[in-house]
Amino acid sequence: MQNKDSIINFRLNFLVINREYMNFKLLKLNLKIAWLKFYGKIELIKNSSNFSLNDLESPRILIILPIEKELIDKSIHSISKVMEYYKNKNSDFVIIVNNHLKHKLNFYKIKTHKFEVSKKNKINNLKDILDKVFYDDFDIIIDLNIHFILEISMFIQQLKSKYKIGFVSNHSDFFYNIQLQTDKNNPSYKSLDYLLGKI
């Protein structure tokens, strides 16, 4: 009986500590966003309601694959549609992947960069990648990270692009002019499929 009580207490303590840690992470994120807003480093951007791939000739498209491994297959399946559509339209793709995944993915002749992601999901080489793509004028940037990652959103904010596509979050109004909905508990790219379905 004592062992059972100990296990229950351990689980309860773990849940409390985990919840407090998640609340701390959220508080830290909100403080960072508030600081960026206060100093004018980010501001609300106007949503774009007239998105159409048909209006773009020879587009330059930056695709940022998700950091979370379990979302890679879903994201590749979804994004392959727009790649297929534009393969004969003189399009130019640039793809950024998690360094742990690059060797598992084959993008043939597509220019690919890799985020050096630590075990704590920190990106160690953001500045290096930014230097490589900063002067590219993209027509579309697609962030396939369903869960908000401030580092990646700030990275995108510094790039030039007519359309910046990302998923709805508490802070997405500052970074994306086209925002997609999904169920965060059961994430999918159906809303991206619908958007790209306009082709």
Secondary structure by P-SEA (a helix, b strand, c coil): caaaaaaaaaaaaaaaaaaaaaaaaaaaaaaaaaaaaaaccccbbbbbcccccccccbbbbbbbccccccaaaaaaaaaaaaaaaccccbbbbbbbbcccccccccccccbbbbbbcccccccccaaaaaaacccccccbbbbccccccaaaaaaaaaccccbbbbbbcccccccccbbbbcccccccaaaaaaaaccc
